[in-house]
Amino acid sequence: MRVFIAGIDGYLGWALAQYMTQQGHTVAGADALMRRQWVAEMDSYSAIPIANHEERMAAFEAEFGTNLDFRVGDLTDYDFVKTCLEDFQPDAIVHLAQMPSAPYSMLDNKHAVWTQVNNITTNLNILYAIKDVVPNAHLVKLGTMGEYGQPNVDIPEGFFDVEFNGRQDTLWFPRAAGSWYHQSKVHDSHNTYFTTKIWNLRATDIMQGVVFGTTYPEMNENPHLRTRLDFDQSFGTAINRFCAQAVVGHPLTLYGAGTMKRAFLPLRDSMRCLTLAVENPATAGEFRVFNQFAESYSIVELAYIVQSVGQEIGLDVQVKHYDNPRVEKEEHYYNPIRENLDRIGYVPTTDVKSEIKVMLKDLIQFKERIEAKKQLLVPDIRWDGSHQRSKELNLPETVQ
Ligand SMILES: NC(=O)c1ccc[n+]([C@@H]2O[C@H](COP(=O)([O-])OP(=O)(O)OC[C@H]3O[C@@H](n4cnc5c(N)ncnc54)[C@H](O)[C@@H]3O)[C@@H](O)[C@H]2O)c1
């Protein structure tokens, strides 16, 4: 299939371009290379050194024997989006091109507004360009499990059955996002659903859990083909950050009691699931929601898994509690349902310890790079708008 990846230079996008090419698909994509700037704005960099655009293009051609049609440009520019789709004529568009960090979006008014304008505009432009140029193409749109918030009931895949005042319907499950970034994703979900009704577009809205991992098994070792791995408070996701902290002997930074739960999946599963979604498209007018994760854990459980795997390979890993800079429930029910992906062939990777071991061994090679940015490991972006570094809390150890 011909697959256009919007956001192809990012953590998931660059890995996906290679994975899908290995699966026999013809890939093209676009990116404004902004993730590189956002991380630099946080005074950080990827723990794994990443190649520049030209080096990536040359390495891709050397590895796969084909030029990658990767256009550098801003997808908030409608003419650019339209031209990309006119030239490539994709069967599927995987839309990853958004600003993906909750803390970055909570920095201040400027970052909140920019996040929502950027994310909602790229999505609307892609929806319009599909309608105008390739109306049969299937949109695989990345949302996040964070759109649902922390409801005290099971989390269905997008819709649920409701009975009210004696009548029944299948309705949109309420979204209750916890940051300006997550709210932008909720708006996209609504907009995407709307276009399947008014224009008969076909769309899969992926409610993805938190991804972790430095690589997937078939990824080439060429350093110019490696994808990024961030560890700063904004762009480092939980397990990735914990592993970076573990290799430099910094305590793992649990926010509050750390008992809040999230859904997670390794990078290899994210690649597999996105490919399954592309290869099994939605029908015209269909809006599907996939809850995309392997397992859910509390953050404190994960911290102790990282600690025990670290000990196996000789790392002395401490776990400490810090006052929580976010506004979120720390004790809550959490039970997301995952059926749609299983139905089309997804078998989750459940051996999280082995994945974490691969990551730790990988990141040890880049210990000095992480150590040089050690001052960034404790968060200071707070949901109340202030900027104060979180202080250590004296809480008893909850899980071992
Ligand atoms: N990584 C995760 O754990 C995770 C979890 C759930 C959902 N997601 C979603 O998956 C998608 C990809 O995540 P990621 O971790 O690869 O993020 P990323 O920041 O590494 O990738 C996004 C890419 O999109 C590009 N981009 C953003 N706005 C653009 C614009 N206006 N024009 C052109 N390019 C633009 C960025 O430069 C970046 O390279 C995001 O939508 C994110 O919200 C990620």
The ligand as an ORCA input file, in Angstrom:
! r2SCAN-3c Opt
* xyz 0 1
  N       5.011      8.647     21.964
  C       3.974      8.302     22.706
  O       4.114      7.718     23.790
  C       2.581      8.624     22.232
  C       1.494      8.128     22.973
  C       0.199      8.421     22.544
  C       0.005      9.188     21.419
  N       1.072      9.670     20.717
  C       0.814     10.495     19.552
  O       1.547      9.981     18.456
  C       1.987     11.039     17.606
  C       3.486     10.937     17.410
  O       4.131     10.954     18.666
  P       5.706     11.010     18.783
  O       6.035     10.559     20.154
  O       6.325     10.354     17.606
  O       5.939     12.591     18.721
  P       7.047     13.421     17.935
  O       7.016     14.800     18.440
  O       8.360     12.708     18.014
  O       6.526     13.358     16.431
  C       5.649     14.296     15.885
  C       6.294     14.854     14.642
  O       5.367     15.725     14.012
  C       6.037     16.859     13.551
  N       5.084     17.975     13.479
  C       4.334     18.498     14.488
  N       3.608     19.530     14.042
  C       3.878     19.650     12.708
  C       3.461     20.527     11.685
  N       2.634     21.554     11.930
  N       3.938     20.347     10.433
  C       4.827     19.342     10.171
  N       5.284     18.491     11.092
  C       4.823     18.647     12.358
  C       7.148     17.097     14.558
  O       8.219     17.828     14.005
  C       7.546     15.675     14.955
  O       8.640     15.199     14.202
  C       1.564     12.327     18.283
  O       0.359     12.777     17.700
  C       1.317     11.909     19.713
  O       0.376     12.735     20.317
  C       2.344      9.399     21.107
*
